[in-house]
Structure formats: structure tokens, C-alpha cells
């Protein structure tokens, strides 16, 4: 089991099994859904939503 810090509340989040980049975990302290973004050291971040990117940008 590996541990990482929740970026929302700062509590240690335990990741069961083998962590993989892109894997989703939930912080049990603040109920925030997070993604694994780095493995060594294990780092969590908020997931990227599809609406975070504007794919309809006109290039001229």
C-alpha cells in the first residue's frame, strides 16, 4: 500500500494495490476524487475534466 497527500485537505491518502498513473482514488477525509499523476513519489491531483479544454478554438 502506498500513501500520498490529498491536495484538498492535506491528509494522507492510502492507495491499495499497485498505483498507476491516471488511476482514480477518493480521499476518505474530504471525499474528493483525485487522480494519480506521479508515481515516485506518489502524487495526487484533481482530475482534468473535458470542459477544462476548449476544443473549438478558431485558428486564423
VEXFI-961379 format. One record per residue (C-alpha): residue number from 1; x, z, y. Coordinates in Angstrom, 3 decimals. Layout:
N
  num         X         Z         Y
  NUM         X         Z         Y
...
//
This chain:
60
  num         X         Z         Y
    1     0.000     0.000     0.000
    2     1.273    -0.892     3.478
    3     0.439     0.601     6.866
    4     0.121    -0.918    10.329
    5    -1.075     0.326    13.710
    6    -4.540    -0.639    14.969
    7    -4.154    -2.353    18.374
    8    -7.552    -0.963    19.465
    9    -7.172     2.746    18.781
   10    -3.555     3.304    17.650
   11    -4.465     4.792    14.249
   12    -2.505     3.859    11.106
   13    -4.456     1.326     9.024
   14    -3.698     1.158     5.301
   15    -3.686    -2.293     3.733
   16    -4.367    -2.254    -0.004
   17    -2.780    -4.784    -2.306
   18    -0.319    -7.416    -1.163
   19    -0.711    -8.169     2.557
   20    -0.826   -11.838     3.538
   21    -0.840   -13.424     6.996
   22    -4.423   -14.193     8.007
   23    -5.879   -11.512     5.733
   24    -8.684    -9.509     7.388
   25    -8.756    -5.706     7.420
   26   -11.020    -3.182     9.122
   27    -9.796    -0.104    10.965
   28   -11.712     2.820     9.475
   29   -11.274     4.880    12.667
   30   -12.792     2.448    15.205
   31   -14.440    -0.123    12.876
   32   -12.526    -3.024    14.483
   33   -11.982    -6.115    12.345
   34    -8.340    -7.209    12.504
   35    -6.132    -9.913    11.006
   36    -2.631    -9.520     9.614
   37    -0.388   -11.565    11.919
   38     3.090   -10.481    10.768
   39     4.446    -9.076     7.511
   40     7.766    -7.378     8.282
   41     6.964    -5.088     9.927
   42     3.255    -5.313     9.153
   43     1.372    -6.136    12.377
   44    -2.351    -6.411    13.081
   45    -4.158    -8.206    15.907
   46    -7.685    -9.170    16.833
   47    -8.902   -12.320    15.065
   48    -8.899   -15.567    17.020
   49   -12.430   -16.850    17.486
   50   -13.167   -20.582    17.518
   51   -14.696   -20.274    21.013
   52   -11.350   -18.949    22.306
   53   -10.209   -22.575    22.447
   54   -11.845   -25.325    24.481
   55   -11.520   -28.411    22.299
   56   -13.454   -30.578    24.750
   57   -10.735   -30.705    27.388
   58   -10.609   -34.129    29.036
   59    -7.119   -35.546    29.412
   60    -6.662   -38.039    32.233
//
